[in-house]
Amino acid sequence: MKSFSFYKGVGLAATACAGVMATGRLYGILRARRDRRDYPSPGTMVDVGGHSLHVLRMGEPGEGPTVLFEAGMASPLECWTWVQREVSAWAPTISYERAGNGRSEQGPQPRTAARSTAELRSALEGIGCPGPYVLVAHSYGGLLVRDFAQRHPDEVAGMVFVDVTHPDELVRSPRQASGVEQVEGNLRDSLQQATWGLRYLTATPEKTKLDGLPPYERASAMAVTCTPQMWSGALAEFLDWQHHVIDEVRDSKLPHGVPLVVLTAEGAIEDDPVHLDLQRELCGLSTNSDHRVIKGADHFTILTDMGAAAQVAQAIRDVTTAVRDGVPLAAASDSSVLNG
């Protein structure tokens, strides 16, 4: 009799748990549907061969080069809002979301650098936007633009690295190496929470470092980061970063003398002293480079904080000026300061 009561209790608990999970999943589906209505995709979907990428163009097509933004993992294109708005006032710009990220459709596996580069080029061809480009990358995106520059040097006019990933950081930074397991766990937890609708209850702009964005873009980005697709896409990139992308990019070269600004978040240096050495080393990829530390910013707020984003935009302006005027980066930077 006691055994019967025990198993009956277990069965009731399991049934209740299944009911809660089903309710959560249904809530997530309905909430995502509402968010798609309230926060429609700001860009357009572009077919890249079997799946489509979400691409946003801003600025009038005119004097180039086009500024192309490459985001980090699990980063909707709204993260570029402050930077893209400012830059698009004087240059044509493109931001987009890689396969499996944001509103872009899932793409083939594995997510290698070569595959990401090929899909990006297909998207650029699809919207009729030929190079050359100023490639602006944040975090993991830094590895991907290096692959792009290695494969298509004639299409790269300049580059800006925004606290980007160094291909050797897991080998040379004990802090980064020790955090890999935790980051993977966080990605898997986020995927589970999104799958069962729980991220709508647990995620906040402060926790996701999106609180510095303008209100509408902040809400739109939050909606995207609560979907399962965002986290399944990020997890795939995280695993393939270690298994494929690092080796693909480690020995990559940039076009000779390309204007390059390396921006480093002060907070990232405080978290990991090795980070500064690695960032300075990236300047050696070009003989025409400059390294700048953005004070008060961390790895995420370097884009989402309006003040930090203005410094990112200034770096892009310096590189673009160097390209347009055909002068060294140092001379272009001096010109930008004088012209305010």
Summary of the structure (lengths in Angstrom):
residues: 340
radius of gyration: 21.5
end to end distance: 84.3
largest distance: 88.3
contacts: 1172
relative contact order: 0.14
helix: 56%
strand: 14%
